[in-house]
Amino acid sequence: MKRRGHDAIVRQADEDLVTHRVRLPTKPVRRPMRQVGKRLAMALLVLVVTVVVVYADHDGYHDNADGAVDLLDAAYYATVTLSTTGYGDITPYSDGARLTNILVITPLRVLFLIILVGTTLEVLTERTREEWRLSRWRSALRDHTVVVGFGTKGRSAIETVCATGAQRQQVVVVDSSAHAIDAATAHGYAGAVGDATRSEVLKRAEVQRARQVIVAVQQDDAAVLVTLTARQLNRGAKIVVAVREEENAPLLRQSGADAVITTSSAAGRLLGLSVLSPAAGMVIADLIQQGSGLDLVERPVTRAEAGRGPREIDDLVVSVLRGHRVLGYDDPAAAVLELTDRLITIVRTAPAAQVAPVARPRPQE
């Protein structure tokens, strides 16, 4: 029984930790010091109004010390009355003064107390609202994208995913830096603070229900551990990983990654291509930047296109996906498109592109 009780306490502590380590996007709030200053100014204003009201009818009050009530006595009475201290050394004895206390001083006292405890009430209300938002967010989150690492690679990956139609509410960022998560929530993404190599941290991001996982951490060894953990939690998610060294790519694939991008070699190849042909480098850079100019798009084959060749359709076809095989547009196996195929095509986005259009080869007669 003791063991079960201890385990229940540990589980409850873990749940509380998870709840308070997940951050949802929030609207910009006012600065705390400005809010405190505003509350203090309001409290001071209520105090001044009370002093004026008491001093205006000071003849209706009695001071046990000397009988008369001056401005200092009025300030003293207003202070102890609003703070609900009430020593009783100064009391209203006339009917007018007592009526004023009922109709004016008492509402001012209530307002003063509301201002003083307003911060506490606001914190409690905000915490309750945040827990309700978090519970509703968890229940509605399905088929989302988990991005591990909110550095340059992670931000660029999120921008590309969102440019293809994904909603910001469907992106969850995981990073060990609280500042990075603050930046992510400021952009409208949900965030979880913690080490993504630990399964409980990825569970906060609901990775077990995610459709795709992007691993964009700084170290290759951390990328391997994150990939292993994510694949263990979600067997069906598409996992894409960025690594620095080419030699680590096979290890990532063995760890469960569906695609591995070697950032250093990819950047080097783009640099080399730009040296040989700056225009070609511009075209490639434009292709990998979704939402502007030319975009690479994967789409299914339509019924009207089935039975035709890749060069006979309107779009510029780069490759044909047939099952798990990627066929070039000129591959004899892809000469006749099937209804179950998928096409990788180059399309132009709606805004006018700055890059010159790519000439599409004419079908041979």
N, C-alpha and C positions, 0 to 999 in steps of 0.2 A: 504493500500500500504506500509506503514511504517513497519507494522508487517511482511508482506511478505518479504520485503527487509531484515529485521533483521533475519528472519528464514533462508533466503538464505545465509547470511553471516555466521551464526552459522553452517549450513550444510557444507559450504566450509571449515570452520575452522576445523570441525571434519574430513573431508576427508584429509586435509593436515596433521592432527595429525596422522591419521591411516597410511598414506603413509610413514611418517618418523619414525613410531614406529615398522614397520616390517623390519626385517633384513634377507637378503638372504645370503647363503654361499658365501664367498669371498676367493680368493687366498691370501696367506700371502704376506704382503707388506713390503717394507723397513721401517726402523725406520724414523720418521719425522725429527729428528735432523740430521740424516745422509743425508737425502735428502736436508735439508736446507744448511748444510755444503758443500755439493757437488755443489749446485747452487752458493753459495758465492765464492767458489774456481774458478768456471768457469767465474763468473763476474770479479773477480780479474785478472784472466789470460787475459781476453779480454782487461781490462784496461792497463795491463802491455804491451801487444802487441801494443796497440795504442800509449802509451808513447814512445816506442822504434821507431815506425814508424815516429812519429812527430819529435823526437829528431834527427833521422838519416838525416832528411831534414830540420833542424832548420834554415838554411840560407834562405829558401824560405818563412819564416814566419816573420811577423813584429809585435813587441810589442809597443803599443802606449805609454807605460811608459818610456822605455829606448831604444827601437828599437831592442835590441838583445833578443834572445830566448835561455835560458839555460835549464838545465834538469828540474828544478823546474817549469819553465814556460811551458815546454812540458807536464809535469804531470798535471798542472793546466788546460791547453788547452784540454787535453784528457778527464779530468773529466767533465768539463762543456760541452764539445761536446757530449760525450756519454750520458750524462743526459739530452740532448736537451735543456740546459739552454742558452748557446751561448751569452755571454755578448758582444762580438765583440771587446774586447780590444786586443786580439791576433788574427790576420787574416793571411791566406795564400795569398801571393801576386804573387809568381812566378807560371809559368805554371805547373811546375813539382809538386809543393805543392798542387795546386788546382786539378790536375789530381789524385794525391794520395788521396785527400779527397773524390773524386767521386768514385774511384775504390776500395779503401781500408777502409777509415775511415767511410764512410756511411754504408757499409755492417757490419762493426764492431759495429756501433751504433745500427743498427737493431737487431743484435745478442744480444747485451747487454740488450736492452729493452725486447726481448723475454725471456731472462733469468730472468729478474726482475719480469715480469708479468706472467712467466710460472706457478707459483704456483696458481695464480688466474684462469688461463685458465684450469689448471689441475682439480681444484675443480669444475668448471662449467661443464667440460666434464664428470667428474666422476659422478656428480649429475644427469646430463641428462641420462647417461648410466644406472645409478641405477634405475631411474624412468622408463626407458624403460624395464629393466629387471623385475622390480616389476609388471608392467602392463602385460607383457607377462606371468609371473609366475601366476598371478591371473586368466588369461584367460585359461590357460592350466591345472590348478589344479582341479582334479576331483578324487573322491573315494580315498582320501588320509587318513592318520592316524594323528590325533591330540593328542599330549601327553601334558598333563597339569602337570608341575612339572619336572624339570630336575635334581632331586636328584639321590640318589642311585637306588631307585625303578624305576624312570622314565628312567634312562639310561639303566638299565637291561631290562626293557620292550622293549625299542627301539632296543636293540641288538638282542633280541629274535625275534621281528617282522622282522627285516632285515635279520636274519639268515634263515627265511623261504621263502625268495625271494623278499621281499619288497625293493623298491629302496629308497635311501636316499632322493631323490628329492620328494618323496611322504610322507615325515614325516615333520610335523610342530610342533615345541615346543612352549608352552606358559608358561611363568614364570614371576613373578614380579621382579626378580633380573636381572639387566642388565648383570652382570658378568656370570650368568647361561646361558643367551642367547648368549653371546659371546663364551662361551664354546661349546654351541650347534652348532653355525654357523661354529666354527673351525672344528667340526666333520662332516660338510657337510649337516647339517639340516637347514631348514628355521626356524626363530624364531620370536615371537611376545612378546614384553615386556608389562606387565600390569597385573592387577588383573583379573583372569579368572572367578571370580564370576560375572563380568559385561559382559553383552551381547555384547557391542561394542568391547571388547577385543577379545572375541571368534570369532566375525565376521572378525576380522583382519586375523585370522588363517583359514578363510573360513570353519568354522565348519559346516555351513549349507549345505555344499557339501561334507562333509567327510563321509567315509564309517565306520570308527570306531574311538572311542574316549577313550583314556586311562587317567584316573584321578589318579595321584600319588602325591597328595599334602601331607603336613605334618599333618594338623589338620583335624579331622573328620567333624567338622562343615563346614569347607571350602569345603570339598569333597561333602557334601550334596548340598550346594549352586551351586557348579560348575555342578554337575549332573543335577539339576533342570534346570539350564540355558541352558546347552547343549541339554537336551531333548526337551526343548521348541523351540530351534532353528532348531533341526533336529530330526524329529520323527522316521526316519528309521535307524539311525546309531546304531551300536553296541557299547554300553557304558560299559566299565569295570572299576571298582573302587577298590582302595586299601584303607582299613581302619585299624585303630589300635585296636579298641575295637570291640568285637564280638556283643555286644548289639546294635551297630549302623548299623549292616548289614541289618536288616529288613527295617530300615528307608531309606537306600540307594536304596533298591529294590523298595520301594514305590515311591521314587523320580525319578525312570526311569532307574536304572542301570540294565543291563542284567546279569551281574555277579559281585559279590563282593568277594574280597579276603581279609581275615583278616590276616594281616602280622604277628602280634604278635603270634596268636595261630598257624599259619602255621609253623612259625619258631620253636615254642615250640614242636609241634608234630614231626618235623624232628629231633630235638634234642633228644626227647624221643626215637624215632625209632633208632637213631644212637647209643644210650646207649644199647638198647636191641640187636641190630645187626648192627655193623658198616658197614658191607658190604651192607646190605639193605639200609642204609642211603646213601651210595655212589651211589647205583643204582638209588634211587629216585632223588638225586641231579643231576645225569647225565641225567635223563629223562627230568627234567625241564630246562636243559641247551641245547638249540637248537644249532645244527651245529657241535656237537662233540659227539662221542660215540653213545648212544642210544637216539632216538628221538620219541616223541609221535606225530603222524601224523593223521590228519583227512582227509579222502578221500572218494569219492563215490564208490558204489558197481559197478563192471564191469558186462557186460552182461554174461561173462563166469562164474562169481561167483553167479549170481542170481539163487535162487533155491537150493543152497548148504548151509551147516551149517557153522558157524564161525570157527569151528575146521578143516574144510575141505579145506580151502584156504591156500595159501602159507604164507601170513603174519600172525603175531601173533596178534590176535584181542583181544582188551581189552573190548570194549563196542560197541554197535550198536545204532546209532541214528535213530529213526523212528519217524518222525514228530517232536514233542517237547519232546518226551520221550527218556531217556537214559537207554538202556537195557544192562545188563551184558552179557558177551559172553555165559554164561551158563543158561541164562534166557530162559524158554520154549517158550516165545513169539518170541525170536530171533533165534529159531532153524532153520528156513528157511529164508534166506536173500532175501529181495525184491530189485528190481532195483532202487527204490527211497530211499533206506536206505543209510546211511553214516557210515563208519567204523572208529573207533579210534584204530589205530594199533601202535605197537612198531617196529620201523625199525632201521637199523644201517646206520649211515652216511657213505659217501664214504671213508674218512680217516680211517685208522685202529684205532679202539677204544681201550682204555686202560682198560675199564671195561669188565669183563668176559661176554660172551654171555649168554642171558637168555634162559634157557631150555624151549622149547615150548612143551606143553602137546601133546602126541600122540593121534590121534583119536582112540576111543574105537572100537574094532572089534564087 
